[in-house]
């Protein structure tokens, strides 16, 4: 898929078919995530891939807006390892860039995805860390459910020229 087509047709997909996501597609998505820029090239991220149905089904009990995990065939949780951070305070920006790359890679592969925030909500982060057995010093950042979409990708023009300011406000 052409880059700008993927950019303009990527949408939050919250309904998935039962078709499994291939290991090759998961690998491509994770490679795209790790190609993201990061402050001082620290790459402070890890990714937990979830394909176990019991874990996917438990996630909506942790995240109130993640009911789609019950139909998703996979999910990825971005995790920051704080000891890898070289520019303190930038881990969440670095992980966000990686998540955006995952969303675009999924769209390019014809998969649906949706960004479900975990950070900075302790009531989501703490139980997710426990569910995934994250080690000390590793913080769950975002949850990305994945699957073949059971809804359409629609192109929506979100361009707002009135929000563009040149050489100052």
C-alpha positions as CSV (number, residue, x, y, z in Angstrom):
1,X,0.0,0.0,0.0
2,X,1.2,3.5,-0.8
3,X,2.4,5.5,2.2
4,X,-0.1,8.4,1.9
5,X,-3.0,6.0,1.4
6,X,-2.0,4.2,4.6
7,X,-1.7,7.5,6.4
8,X,-5.0,8.9,5.3
9,X,-7.1,5.6,5.7
10,X,-5.7,4.4,9.0
11,X,-8.5,4.4,11.5
12,X,-9.1,2.9,15.0
13,X,-10.6,-0.5,14.3
14,X,-12.6,-2.0,17.2
15,X,-14.2,-5.0,15.5
16,X,-12.2,-7.9,14.1
17,X,-12.9,-11.2,12.3
18,X,-11.7,-14.5,13.6
19,X,-8.9,-14.8,11.1
20,X,-5.5,-15.2,12.8
21,X,-2.7,-12.7,12.4
22,X,0.3,-14.4,10.9
23,X,3.7,-14.5,12.6
24,X,5.1,-12.9,9.5
25,X,2.7,-9.9,9.9
26,X,3.5,-9.6,13.6
27,X,7.2,-9.6,12.8
28,X,6.7,-6.9,10.2
29,X,4.7,-4.8,12.6
30,X,7.4,-5.2,15.3
31,X,10.2,-4.3,12.9
32,X,8.3,-1.2,11.9
33,X,7.9,-0.3,15.6
34,X,11.6,-0.7,16.2
35,X,12.4,1.5,13.2
36,X,10.9,4.5,15.0
37,X,13.1,7.4,16.1
38,X,14.0,7.8,19.7
39,X,15.8,10.5,21.8
40,X,19.5,9.9,21.6
41,X,18.7,6.7,19.8
42,X,18.0,5.0,23.1
43,X,15.3,2.7,21.9
44,X,14.0,2.2,25.4
45,X,11.2,-0.1,24.3
46,X,10.2,-3.7,24.6
47,X,7.0,-5.2,23.1
48,X,4.9,-7.9,24.6
49,X,3.0,-9.8,21.9
50,X,-0.2,-11.4,23.1
51,X,-1.9,-14.2,21.2
52,X,-3.2,-16.3,24.1
53,X,-7.0,-16.1,24.1
54,X,-7.2,-16.1,27.9
55,X,-4.9,-13.1,28.3
56,X,-6.7,-11.2,25.5
57,X,-10.0,-11.9,27.2
58,X,-8.7,-10.7,30.6
59,X,-7.6,-7.3,29.2
60,X,-11.0,-5.6,29.2
61,X,-11.1,-6.2,33.0
62,X,-8.0,-4.0,33.2
63,X,-8.8,-1.4,30.5
64,X,-12.3,-0.1,30.3
65,X,-12.0,0.8,26.6
66,X,-10.4,-2.4,25.4
67,X,-13.5,-4.6,24.9
68,X,-12.2,-5.2,21.3
69,X,-9.6,-7.5,22.7
70,X,-12.3,-10.1,22.9
71,X,-12.4,-10.3,19.1
72,X,-8.8,-9.3,18.4
73,X,-6.5,-12.2,17.3
74,X,-3.4,-10.5,18.8
75,X,-2.3,-7.5,20.7
76,X,1.0,-5.8,21.4
77,X,1.8,-3.9,24.5
78,X,4.6,-1.3,24.3
79,X,6.8,-1.3,27.4
80,X,9.5,1.2,28.4
81,X,12.6,-0.1,30.2
82,X,13.6,2.9,32.2
83,X,17.2,1.8,32.5
84,X,17.6,2.1,28.7
85,X,16.5,5.7,28.6
86,X,19.4,8.1,27.8
87,X,17.3,11.4,27.7
88,X,15.3,11.3,30.9
89,X,11.6,12.0,30.4
90,X,11.5,11.0,26.8
91,X,10.6,7.3,27.0
92,X,6.9,8.0,26.5
93,X,7.6,10.0,23.3
94,X,9.9,7.3,22.1
95,X,7.3,4.6,22.8
96,X,4.6,6.7,21.1
97,X,6.6,6.9,17.9
98,X,7.0,3.2,17.9
99,X,3.2,2.7,18.5
100,X,2.4,5.0,15.6
101,X,4.7,3.0,13.4
102,X,2.9,-0.2,14.5
103,X,-0.5,1.3,13.6
104,X,0.7,2.3,10.1
105,X,2.4,-1.0,9.5
106,X,-0.8,-2.8,10.4
107,X,-2.8,-0.7,8.0
108,X,-0.2,-1.3,5.3
109,X,-0.7,-5.1,5.8
110,X,-4.5,-4.8,5.7
111,X,-4.8,-5.3,9.4
112,X,-6.9,-3.3,11.8
113,X,-5.5,-1.8,15.0
114,X,-6.4,0.7,17.7
115,X,-4.2,2.6,20.2
116,X,-5.4,2.0,23.8
117,X,-3.5,4.1,26.2
118,X,-2.1,2.7,29.4
119,X,0.3,5.4,30.5
120,X,-0.2,7.6,32.7
121,X,-3.1,5.8,34.2
122,X,-1.8,3.8,37.2
123,X,-5.2,1.9,37.4
124,X,-4.4,0.5,34.0
125,X,-0.6,0.2,34.2
126,X,-0.3,-1.6,37.5
127,X,-2.7,-4.5,36.6
128,X,-1.3,-4.7,33.0
129,X,2.2,-5.0,34.4
130,X,1.0,-7.8,36.7
131,X,-0.9,-9.6,34.0
132,X,2.2,-9.6,31.7
133,X,4.7,-10.3,34.5
134,X,6.8,-7.2,33.7
135,X,10.0,-6.9,35.6
136,X,10.8,-4.0,37.9
137,X,11.7,-0.8,36.0
138,X,9.5,-1.7,33.0
139,X,6.4,0.4,32.5
140,X,3.5,-0.6,30.2
141,X,2.8,2.3,27.8
142,X,0.1,1.4,25.3
143,X,-2.0,-1.6,24.2
144,X,-2.5,-2.2,20.4
145,X,-5.1,-4.8,19.6
146,X,-4.7,-6.3,16.1
147,X,-6.7,-8.3,13.7
148,X,-8.4,-8.5,10.3
149,X,-11.0,-5.7,10.4
150,X,-14.7,-6.5,10.6
151,X,-15.4,-2.8,9.7
152,X,-14.3,-0.6,6.8
153,X,-11.3,1.7,6.6
154,X,-12.7,5.1,5.5
155,X,-10.8,8.1,4.3
156,X,-11.6,11.2,6.4
157,X,-10.1,14.6,5.7
158,X,-9.0,15.9,9.1
159,X,-6.9,18.7,7.6
160,X,-7.6,22.1,9.4
161,X,-5.7,24.9,7.7
162,X,-6.8,27.3,10.4
163,X,-4.5,25.4,12.8
164,X,-1.4,26.1,10.8
165,X,0.7,29.1,11.8
166,X,3.8,30.2,10.0
167,X,6.8,31.8,11.6
168,X,4.9,32.2,14.9
169,X,1.4,32.1,16.1
